[in-house]
Amino acid sequence: MTHRDDFRAYFAADIRRAEAPVVEAAPTDAVMRRAAWAVADVARTVVRAQEVIGDGGGHVYGASAAALIGAGDNGGDGLYALADLARSGMAVHAVLLSPDRAHPRALDACRRAGGRVHEPADPDALEQLLRRLRPAVALDAIVGLGASGPPREMAGHAAGVLEELGTPVVAVDIPSGIDPDTGVRHPGAIRPTATVTFGLFRRAHLLASTDCGALELAEIGIGAPAADDGRPAEMLTSIGTATAGELWPVPDVSDNKYSGGVVAIRAGSQRYPGAAVLASHAAVMSTSSMVRYVGPCRDQVLADRPEIVASSVVTNAGRAQAWVSGPGMGTGPETAQELAWILSQDVPVVLDADALRVLAEHPSILRRRDAPLVLTPHAGEFDALAQTFAPAQAGLLAGDRAGAVRGLVAELDSRGVNATVLLKGRITLIDDGRSAFAQDAGTSWSATPGSGDVLAGMIGAILAAREGPGALADVEVPRAVAVAQVVHSVAARLAAEEFGRPGSPIGASDLLGAIGEAVAKVRAVAG
Ligand SMILES: NC(=O)C1=CN([C@@H]2O[C@H](COP(=O)(O)OP(=O)(O)OC[C@H]3O[C@@H](n4cnc5c(N)ncnc54)[C@H](O)[C@@H]3O)[C@@H](O)[C@H]2O)[C@H](O)CC1
């Protein structure tokens, strides 16, 4: 999801610590009722949005709602939400999956509001009930913050039935079957039309944003978690377009072609000259400063952008405030020597694509370094790096991606390397062991060959700018990298949805061509 403002998400334990005093200080169930009202409000909106044959919009009055009710307070939210919907004139049905553990006061409120209560004995009875009810909207109030593992017993069966019926589902807090802290999607997880959460985003809302449908954060009086025994609550951030616009470097009266930070890009080979063009061109489009290209693709790079300064070997490329290496450069024996030299420079270095393979095969070229090292692997490259540097993290990307990235960073840190890892995907993870970001591209248009070459060039230009006096100067490396990723995603969306033939696939060159518009757009959002 592309959002204007920054989102911050927390671990379930920290959220519970933040909620507890508020819940205790409030009248019984008052906070839960606030949450429930927000759920009911979104459910009403979902019903109204439904086309009803003959008269245009869905009608709340007389429509039916069913809620799958679990064993804890998440179920309590759902039952109080049903009571609210009943007061709107809906026919409401509470389907208790753990009858003996349903929230008693909320169940009583649902009954007193006219709700019908069902206790299906087994999955077949549940399926028959849902088919008979065919509700206009269903609430997933099975499990939220207390979830562990896949939906149990009948809960897992319900997801399939509701999908088959085409029933829009509003998930309470977190879709059942999605792990609150890792965002791992378990088999049988509910696929909601919308998710309503309360007070603070859970990590799952960022790590599994594509599994939550339309995400709504309801204010219920919960503030950010306080430090626990002096340890600040760990935050997972998703920066918005406004932050990207505020931090994007643009020249001012004191600038010249060097002052904004020069980036040098070692990319391309006889076999892959295009990667050199894409990465170098992307850097040119990202800031006003000089871009140096190093490699065998001088002719192609200068034919594309003659303003680039080209050299053939890294050792005489000239001064740079940041280096990028890897796109299309190949993995021949000479590349390890080039990388060793680049890594010896006391400036930020971005390694992408082939450079990551070379690093995984020649770990000895990576020595202690204080200057930032940004690694930008896709899943396969991540596993190759993990095999070499952090075997315990290899193969974990099918599960806790954020945990695997943090594990690799920790291993590199233990070797004295100031590393930031950007793990590519629809949801890009960026982590340096101190700050972590999860950035949903909002669309999948950028999943096209060369898109990573463009991103590497953009990140390199941003890190070079960060070495100068501008807005990025004291910004933590993962946040600066996230800024580049946001603009890369906006450029992909613009190219695919607003230029040319809206809604049609793009190539990396189209994304490249939209960087300028994307920078202008995020700067306009920032105001
Ligand atoms: N109390 C308040 O004022 C507020 C509550 N909020 C809501 O409360 C839940 C958290 O409630 P809690 O009882 O701690 O946990 P859950 O209801 O999520 O889980 C309870 C229960 O579910 C069972 N369970 C665990 N894993 C699974 C699974 N995979 N499948 C099925 N069932 C599972 C297990 O027995 C658990 O004990 C929170 O999400 C909010 O919805 C609000 O925060 C507002 C304030």
The ligand as a Gaussian input file, in Angstrom:
#p B3LYP/6-31G(d) Opt

LIG

0 1
 N       -9.303000      -6.298000      25.971000
 C       -9.504000      -5.186000      25.293000
 O      -10.086000      -4.214000      25.747000
 C       -9.021000      -5.139000      23.912000
 C       -8.872000      -6.304000      23.192000
 N       -8.521000      -6.289000      21.890000
 C       -8.671000      -7.508000      21.157000
 O       -8.156000      -8.566000      21.937000
 C       -7.381000      -9.419000      21.120000
 C       -6.371000     -10.142000      21.931000
 O       -7.149000     -10.949000      22.781000
 P       -6.538000     -12.241000      23.466000
 O       -7.635000     -12.868000      24.234000
 O       -5.290000     -11.887000      24.172000
 O       -6.095000     -13.191000      22.265000
 P       -6.904000     -13.672000      20.977000
 O       -8.357000     -13.343000      21.161000
 O       -6.212000     -13.205000      19.786000
 O       -6.717000     -15.281000      21.033000
 C       -7.399000     -15.937000      22.009000
 C       -7.317000     -17.419000      21.856000
 O       -7.314000     -17.867000      20.498000
 C       -6.780000     -19.211000      20.491000
 N       -5.869000     -19.340000      19.355000
 C       -4.548000     -19.086000      19.324000
 N       -4.062000     -19.346000      18.097000
 C       -5.111000     -19.756000      17.359000
 C       -5.240000     -20.179000      16.014000
 N       -4.176000     -20.215000      15.196000
 N       -6.466000     -20.566000      15.578000
 C       -7.540000     -20.536000      16.409000
 N       -7.488000     -20.133000      17.720000
 C       -6.275000     -19.754000      18.158000
 C       -6.049000     -19.391000      21.783000
 O       -6.773000     -20.238000      22.588000
 C       -6.037000     -17.986000      22.360000
 O       -6.089000     -17.975000      23.762000
 C       -6.821000      -8.497000      20.080000
 O       -6.446000      -9.188000      18.914000
 C       -7.962000      -7.527000      19.827000
 O       -8.839000      -8.040000      18.859000
 C       -8.261000      -5.061000      21.178000
 O       -6.869000      -4.880000      21.067000
 C       -8.925000      -3.871000      21.825000
 C       -8.732000      -3.838000      23.311000

